[in-house]
Amino acid sequence: MQKKRYPRTLSIGANNRVVALSDTEVGKLFPASWEMEMKKEQSQLIYSNGINDLVVKFIRLDYDDAAASNMIVLERLYPVDFRAYELEKRELWFDVFLDELQQLHRAGFVHRDLQRPDDRPGMPYDNIFLTPKGIRLIDVGISIRADEVEERLFKAYVQQELDELADFRHFFLNR
């Protein structure tokens, strides 16, 4: 039996469905029992949005009647295929991405999900979007702020993210 399809679905992740609300907004749906996870993600979005524009913009919390789900409303991004652009332009976009990611790290924020583990569904860099305005990050569900963990653990998360970033750089510039 095929699962019921939800109208306006853009993607289905490991834990959430993202639906189009309009040309400028999407909703990330959360079951009612996931209210704590939704509020944590809201907090991480607001924090990272206050640092720079790398992470998708939080708009509001809302409720989707059709899905009977709570949702985080976010700006709608329109990803493009990086292979359509010259290497020089991709190098520039990557340099800006690196600067903005390091700015988040210095401000005490680490995304923690640049590269998906091999055992999770999806593409390796599903949370990194190239848009007409540059590289953006989505899905801060497992992100961490420095004030939430011990300093050594935060530094380890930053190093892991920088290692993933090196892998992404190779992928982004050599395909």
C-alpha positions as CSV (number, residue, x, y, z in Angstrom):
1,M,0.0,0.0,0.0
2,Q,1.4,3.4,-1.0
3,K,1.6,6.1,1.7
4,K,-0.8,9.0,1.5
5,R,0.8,11.9,-0.3
6,Y,0.7,15.3,1.3
7,P,-0.1,18.2,-1.1
8,R,2.7,20.7,-1.8
9,T,5.4,18.5,-0.5
10,L,8.9,19.7,-1.3
11,S,11.0,17.1,0.6
12,I,10.7,14.4,3.2
13,G,13.6,14.1,5.6
14,A,14.4,11.5,8.2
15,N,12.0,13.2,10.7
16,N,10.1,16.0,9.0
17,R,8.2,16.9,5.8
18,V,8.7,20.3,4.2
19,V,5.8,21.8,2.3
20,A,5.4,24.8,0.1
21,L,3.1,27.5,1.6
22,S,3.7,30.2,-1.0
23,D,6.3,31.4,-3.4
24,T,8.2,32.9,-0.4
25,E,7.5,30.5,2.5
26,V,7.8,26.8,3.4
27,G,6.5,24.9,6.4
28,K,8.6,22.3,8.2
29,L,6.0,20.0,9.8
30,F,6.4,18.6,13.3
31,P,4.1,16.0,15.1
32,A,2.4,17.5,18.1
33,S,4.5,15.2,20.4
34,W,7.7,16.9,19.0
35,E,7.0,20.4,20.4
36,M,10.3,20.4,22.4
37,E,12.3,19.6,19.2
38,M,10.4,22.3,17.3
39,K,11.1,24.9,19.9
40,K,14.8,24.0,20.1
41,E,15.0,24.3,16.3
42,Q,13.2,27.7,16.5
43,S,15.7,28.9,19.0
44,Q,18.7,27.7,16.9
45,L,17.3,29.4,13.8
46,I,16.7,32.7,15.6
47,Y,20.2,32.6,17.1
48,S,22.0,31.8,13.8
49,N,19.8,34.3,11.9
50,G,21.1,37.0,14.3
51,I,24.7,36.3,13.2
52,N,24.5,36.3,9.4
53,D,22.4,35.1,6.5
54,L,23.9,31.7,6.0
55,V,21.1,29.7,7.7
56,V,17.6,29.8,6.2
57,K,15.5,32.5,7.8
58,F,13.0,31.7,10.5
59,I,9.6,33.5,10.0
60,R,7.2,32.2,12.6
61,L,5.7,29.2,14.3
62,D,2.3,28.1,12.9
63,Y,-0.1,25.2,12.6
64,D,-1.0,23.3,9.4
65,D,-4.7,22.2,9.5
66,A,-4.4,19.9,6.6
67,A,-1.6,17.9,8.2
68,A,-2.8,18.5,11.8
69,S,0.8,19.4,12.5
70,N,2.8,22.2,14.2
71,M,5.2,23.8,11.8
72,I,8.1,26.2,11.6
73,V,7.6,28.6,8.7
74,L,10.8,29.5,6.9
75,E,11.9,31.5,3.9
76,R,11.6,29.5,0.7
77,L,14.9,28.8,-1.0
78,Y,15.2,27.8,-4.6
79,P,18.3,25.6,-5.0
80,V,20.2,25.5,-8.3
81,D,22.6,22.9,-9.6
82,F,26.2,24.1,-8.9
83,R,27.5,22.3,-12.0
84,A,25.8,24.9,-14.2
85,Y,28.3,27.5,-12.9
86,E,32.0,28.1,-13.8
87,L,34.6,26.9,-11.3
88,E,35.7,30.5,-10.6
89,K,32.2,31.4,-9.5
90,R,31.9,28.3,-7.3
91,E,35.3,29.1,-5.7
92,L,34.0,32.6,-4.8
93,W,30.7,31.1,-3.4
94,F,32.7,28.6,-1.4
95,D,35.0,31.3,0.1
96,V,32.0,33.3,1.2
97,F,30.4,30.1,2.6
98,L,33.6,29.4,4.6
99,D,33.7,32.9,6.0
100,E,30.1,32.8,7.0
101,L,30.4,29.4,8.6
102,Q,33.5,30.5,10.6
103,Q,31.6,33.6,11.7
104,L,28.9,31.2,13.1
105,H,31.6,29.2,14.9
106,R,33.1,32.3,16.4
107,A,29.7,33.4,17.6
108,G,29.2,30.0,19.3
109,F,27.1,28.1,16.8
110,V,27.8,24.8,15.0
111,H,25.4,23.4,12.4
112,R,26.5,19.7,12.9
113,D,24.8,18.3,9.8
114,L,26.7,19.5,6.8
115,Q,27.4,15.9,5.6
116,R,24.8,13.2,6.2
117,P,26.1,9.9,7.6
118,D,26.2,7.1,5.1
119,D,23.4,5.2,6.9
120,R,20.9,8.1,6.6
121,P,18.7,8.6,3.5
122,G,19.3,11.4,1.2
123,M,22.2,13.0,-0.7
124,P,25.5,13.6,1.2
125,Y,25.0,17.4,1.3
126,D,21.3,17.7,1.4
127,N,21.4,20.5,4.0
128,I,23.7,22.7,1.8
129,F,21.8,24.6,-0.9
130,L,23.3,26.7,-3.7
131,T,20.9,29.5,-4.5
132,P,21.2,32.3,-7.0
133,K,22.5,34.4,-4.2
134,G,25.1,31.9,-2.9
135,I,25.3,28.9,-0.5
136,R,22.8,28.6,2.3
137,L,22.2,26.0,5.1
138,I,18.9,24.4,6.1
139,D,17.9,22.1,8.9
140,V,19.5,23.1,12.2
141,G,17.7,20.3,14.1
142,I,20.9,18.9,15.6
143,S,22.9,22.2,15.8
144,I,24.5,23.2,19.1
145,R,25.4,26.5,20.7
146,A,28.6,26.9,22.8
147,D,26.5,27.8,25.8
148,E,24.7,24.4,25.6
149,V,27.7,22.1,26.0
150,E,31.2,21.9,27.5
151,E,33.9,23.9,25.6
152,R,35.9,20.8,24.6
153,L,32.8,19.2,23.1
154,F,31.9,22.4,21.2
155,K,35.4,22.5,19.8
156,A,35.2,18.9,18.7
157,Y,31.9,19.6,16.9
158,V,33.5,22.6,15.2
159,Q,36.5,20.5,14.1
160,Q,34.2,17.7,12.8
161,E,32.2,20.4,10.8
162,L,35.5,21.8,9.4
163,D,36.4,18.2,8.3
164,E,33.1,17.8,6.6
165,L,33.5,21.2,5.0
166,A,36.8,20.1,3.4
167,D,35.0,17.1,1.9
168,F,32.2,19.4,0.7
169,R,34.8,21.7,-0.9
170,H,36.2,18.9,-2.9
171,F,32.7,17.8,-4.0
172,F,31.6,21.3,-4.9
173,L,34.7,22.3,-6.8
174,N,35.6,19.0,-8.5
175,R,32.4,17.8,-10.1
